[in-house]
Amino acid sequence: MNDTIKLQEIMADYGDRTGLTTGSHAPKRYLWTDAFAVCNFLELFQQTGEERYKQEAFALVDQVHAVLGKHRDDDSRSGWISGLAEEDGKLHPTVGGLRIGKKFNERQSGEPYDERLEWDQDGQYFHYLTKWMHALNRVAQVSGNMQYNRWALELAKTAHAGFTYTVPASQAKKMSWKMSIDLSRPLVSSMGQHDALDGLITYLQCTATAVDDPEMPAKLNLGMEISEAMSMCEDKNWFTDDALGIGGLLTDAFKVTQLIIHSNLQLTDMLSTLLHSAKTGVDAFSLTDTLNYPAQYRLAFRELGLSIGLQTIKKMMQVIQQHPEHFPEQQSLISQLADFSPHLSLIKKIEMFWLTTTNQQSNTWTEHIDINSVMLATTLRPDGYLLLR
């Protein structure tokens, strides 16, 4: 089946299932999944030229803001998380951050921490917010409406202020992994391994787009946030053998490659470091033999994240070869990318496994059907998610 047709089918089912395109049930919004879905609708618009897909991306953005930008129905609080009045909240829907969209309400102040339960409790995740910034930035790029990028910048300001804190002994900046819905208290204080990296690259991405915005307000300048994120990234080890984490590193590397080209940023050292960490990680992952396990022992969305990331290798190689003036260490980078060649067969292996009907009948697929299906759609046609321009 044609990948575009399959993408259309998956996204139509997703829209019906989550209440985006039907009014028969309340919308079921989840920030990570919806960020990928927005990019998939943009990809369908660019593949088919059908205006309805761009409108579905717009509609999904509006619905996410209306649902996840406000307090939960089972919360004693109501209205916009930011505390703004209704009309002001519509104008600045991200200024209070956005909820994750978990099944249960957040852990209340004074309530004991339960690690297992915390996974199902609401709040805000920084790495979900950066995904939404990316989605908003992509809408701005595809539509030409810079309001979406301004919302991304407002979200960046809010997220950075809410999640970062200063360590008293060293004055170093760190980030909490999970915050309360109103960003008033940490729910999980430990720092996500790649959160500062995701923040830095996403800030640079949104700032690069803002250069073309004549109405960009000075207060949305991310200079301080970029500087602090850079300091948090210094001398960090990005190695992970988690499939989703490796895919994220490669996606970040491709973003960096594009920023070097489009914004003339001096980031080749960062690019080389990300490629080294991702290569070491995928080498280690391949030794686990995870991709030969039955479906019930696997998490599709984590593997699909790796598949999406691996698709950036050939794209990066092409960009670097076409723009040698931006890459003084061109041959070294090409060599690093060539080292991924033995792993590129994993793209089709992962795709074909999760396209198989029997594997989609496993409980690990059906229990996470929204995130699994949307990321499967992304790996079939990834440019809506991967390309910055």
Secondary structure, 3 states (H helix, E strand, C coil): CCHHHHHHHHHHHHHHHCCCCCCCCCCCCCHHHHHHHHHHHHHHHHHHCCHHHHHHHHHHHHHHHHHHCECCCCCCCCCECCCCCHHHHHHCCCCCCCCCCCCECCCCCCCCCCHHHHCCECCEEHHHHHHHHHHHHHHHHHHCCCHHHHHHHHHHHHHHHHHEEECCCCCCEEECCEECCCCCCEEECCCCCCHHHHHHHHHHHHHHHHCCCCCCCHHHCCHHHHHHHHHHHCCCCCCCCCHHHHHHHHHHHHHHHHHHHHHCCCCHHHHHHHHHHHHHHHHHHHCCCHHHCCHHHCCHHHHHHHHHHHCHHHHHHHHHHHCHHHCCCHHHHHHHHHCCHHHCHHHHHHHHHHHCCCHHHCHHHHCCHHHHHHHHHHHHCCHHHHCCC
